[in-house]
Amino acid sequence: MCGRFRLSRDGRQIVEDFAVEGEIEWRPRYNIAPTDLVPTIRQHPSRPVRNVALDRWGLIPYWAKDAKIAYTTINAMAETASSKPAFSEAMKRRRCLIPADAFYEWRKLGPKQKQPYSFGMADDSVFAFAGLWERWKNANNEIVESCTILTTTPNALVSDIHNRMPAILRAQDYDLWLDPGIREPARVADLLVPFDARLMKKYPVSTRVNSVKNDDPECAREVTLPESVGSSLFG
């Protein structure tokens, strides 16, 4: 799964990196958590341009009775999203990119101890998760837009930490994934595969990232593990 990630670019950089039309107010974030607002990149339905929006992380299907379902829909399995009621319609009509420059996963060290790791590109560049977005109307007739991150099987870099990883798209596949003319999920299923591990890196980070209250550069700083921990992980 993916339950925490980082986007330490500002709004201007997001607009430039993803060639979107318009602006977005975004300050660098180092510990993004479920229910937070996150940028989503979408293709305009009738013009060949990309738009950017801020959506709540945790997809709320249009048919949901309340927003509580969002706590269980921060991720969608790539293998089954097209057949699950919560995601099937969005897989056909509302695919998006969710920008990031790292995601976090935790390795269990003991009954009450876990070590967080940062996973990102080897060159520290920004990338995009394959995402879905949805519109939902609450009891006050207010429109809430929300999103989810698709996950796939792990690559060699992630597999010793977790049995899933976010589906990261190659830049050359962004247009295909976003294409509003493609309504058959099978036509984009081949994009939802483990990203090339040779282009990525991982490193241990401070346990500050364990708390959603912490959201600063220290959450992303590489730390040196105690020798006893390092040998148990890699020895």
C-alpha positions in Angstrom: 0.0 0.0 0.0 1.0 3.7 0.0 -0.1 5.5 3.2 2.3 8.4 3.3 4.3 10.3 0.7 6.2 13.5 -0.1 5.9 16.4 -2.5 8.5 18.9 -1.7 8.1 21.0 -4.8 6.1 24.2 -4.7 3.0 25.0 -6.9 5.1 26.8 -9.6 7.3 23.7 -10.0 4.4 21.4 -10.2 2.9 23.5 -13.0 6.2 23.5 -14.9 7.0 19.8 -14.3 3.7 18.6 -15.5 3.0 21.2 -18.1 -0.4 22.1 -16.7 -2.7 25.0 -17.6 -3.4 27.4 -14.7 -1.9 27.7 -11.2 -2.1 25.9 -7.9 -1.3 27.0 -4.4 0.9 24.4 -2.9 3.7 24.6 -0.3 6.3 21.8 -0.1 5.0 18.9 2.0 7.2 16.2 3.6 4.7 13.9 5.2 1.4 13.8 3.3 -1.2 11.6 5.0 -4.7 10.2 4.1 -7.5 12.8 4.1 -5.0 15.6 3.2 -5.6 17.6 0.1 -3.2 16.6 -2.7 -2.6 17.9 -6.2 -4.1 15.8 -9.1 -3.3 16.3 -12.7 -6.1 15.7 -15.2 -6.6 15.9 -18.9 -9.2 18.5 -20.1 -12.1 16.5 -21.5 -12.3 18.5 -24.7 -9.0 20.2 -25.2 -5.4 18.8 -25.3 -4.3 20.5 -22.1 -3.8 19.4 -18.5 -5.4 20.9 -15.5 -4.5 20.7 -11.9 -6.8 20.4 -8.8 -6.5 19.8 -5.1 -8.4 16.6 -4.1 -8.9 14.9 -0.7 -6.8 11.7 -0.5 -9.2 8.8 0.1 -11.7 8.3 -2.7 -15.3 8.8 -2.0 -17.5 7.0 -4.6 -20.4 9.1 -6.0 -22.8 6.6 -4.4 -21.4 6.7 -0.9 -23.7 7.6 2.0 -21.0 9.4 3.9 -17.3 10.2 3.7 -16.1 7.5 6.1 -15.4 5.2 3.3 -12.4 7.4 2.3 -10.4 5.8 5.1 -10.4 2.5 3.3 -9.9 3.8 -0.2 -6.6 5.7 -0.1 -5.3 2.9 -2.4 -6.8 0.8 -5.1 -5.2 -2.5 -6.3 -4.4 -2.1 -10.0 -5.4 -5.7 -10.6 -9.0 -5.3 -9.4 -9.8 -1.6 -9.6 -11.7 -1.9 -12.8 -14.1 -4.4 -11.2 -14.5 -2.9 -7.7 -17.6 -0.7 -7.3 -15.7 2.0 -5.5 -13.2 2.5 -8.4 -14.7 1.0 -11.6 -16.3 4.2 -12.9 -13.3 6.3 -12.1 -11.0 3.8 -14.0 -13.1 4.4 -17.1 -13.6 8.2 -16.9 -11.5 9.9 -14.2 -7.9 8.8 -14.3 -5.3 11.3 -13.0 -1.6 11.8 -12.1 -0.7 12.4 -8.4 2.7 14.1 -8.3 5.3 13.1 -5.7 9.0 13.0 -5.1 9.0 10.1 -2.6 6.9 7.7 -0.7 7.4 6.0 2.7 7.2 2.5 3.8 8.0 0.9 7.2 10.0 -2.3 7.9 9.0 -4.1 11.0 12.0 -4.6 13.4 10.1 -5.9 16.4 6.7 -6.1 18.1 6.6 -2.3 18.6 9.4 -1.0 16.4 9.4 -0.1 12.7 12.0 1.7 10.6 10.6 4.1 7.9 12.3 4.2 4.5 12.0 6.8 1.7 11.6 5.6 -1.9 12.1 7.9 -4.8 13.9 8.4 -8.1 17.7 8.0 -8.1 18.1 11.5 -9.4 15.6 13.0 -6.9 13.3 14.0 -9.7 9.5 14.4 -9.3 7.3 11.6 -10.6 3.6 10.6 -10.7 1.5 7.9 -9.2 -1.3 6.5 -11.3 -4.4 7.9 -9.6 -8.2 8.0 -9.9 -10.4 10.9 -8.8 -14.1 11.2 -8.1 -16.9 13.7 -7.3 -19.2 13.2 -4.3 -22.0 15.4 -3.0 -22.5 15.5 0.8 -25.6 16.1 2.8 -25.3 19.8 2.4 -25.1 19.5 -1.4 -21.4 20.4 -1.4 -19.2 18.8 -4.0 -16.2 17.0 -2.6 -13.5 15.8 -5.0 -11.3 13.0 -3.8 -8.6 10.6 -5.1 -6.8 7.3 -4.7 -3.4 5.9 -5.5 -3.2 2.7 -7.5 -0.9 0.0 -6.2 0.9 -2.9 -7.9 3.3 -5.7 -7.0 6.7 -4.5 -5.6 9.9 -4.2 -7.6 13.2 -5.4 -6.2 13.8 -2.3 -4.3 10.6 -2.4 -2.3 9.9 -6.1 -2.0 12.0 -6.7 1.1 10.0 -3.9 2.9 6.4 -4.3 1.6 4.4 -6.6 -0.6 2.8 -3.7 -2.6 4.1 -0.4 -4.0 2.4 2.6 -5.7 2.0 2.3 -9.5 4.5 4.9 -10.7 4.0 5.9 -14.4 6.7 6.7 -16.8 6.6 10.2 -18.1 6.1 9.0 -21.7 2.9 7.2 -20.6 1.2 10.2 -18.9 -0.8 11.2 -22.0 -2.0 7.6 -22.5 -3.1 7.2 -18.9 -4.9 10.6 -18.9 -6.6 10.2 -22.4 -10.3 10.9 -21.8 -11.1 9.0 -25.0 -10.0 5.7 -23.5 -12.9 4.2 -21.6 -11.7 0.6 -21.5 -9.4 0.0 -18.5 -7.8 -2.9 -20.3 -6.1 -0.5 -22.7 -4.1 1.1 -19.9 -3.7 -1.9 -17.7 -0.1 -2.5 -19.0 1.0 0.8 -17.5 0.3 -0.3 -13.9 3.4 -2.4 -13.5 6.3 -2.2 -11.0 8.5 0.7 -11.8 12.1 0.0 -12.9 14.0 -0.5 -9.6 17.3 0.5 -11.3 16.0 4.1 -11.6 15.0 4.4 -8.0 16.7 4.6 -4.6 15.7 4.0 -1.0 17.2 5.1 2.3 16.2 5.1 6.0 14.6 8.2 7.4 13.9 9.6 10.9 11.0 8.2 12.8 9.6 11.7 12.9 7.7 10.7 9.8 5.7 8.2 11.9 3.6 11.1 13.3 1.4 13.0 10.9 2.0 16.1 13.1 5.5 16.3 11.8 5.8 17.8 8.3 9.2 19.3 7.7 12.4 18.5 5.9 13.6 16.5 8.8 11.1 13.8 7.9 12.9 13.2 4.6 16.5 13.4 6.0 18.5 10.2 5.6 19.6 8.7 8.9 22.3 6.3 9.8 20.9 3.1 11.4 22.6 1.6 14.5 24.9 -1.2 13.5 22.7 -3.8 15.2 19.7 -2.7 13.1 21.7 -2.4 9.9 23.1 -5.9 10.2 19.6 -7.4 10.9 18.3 -5.7 7.8 21.0 -6.4 5.3 23.2 -9.1 6.9 
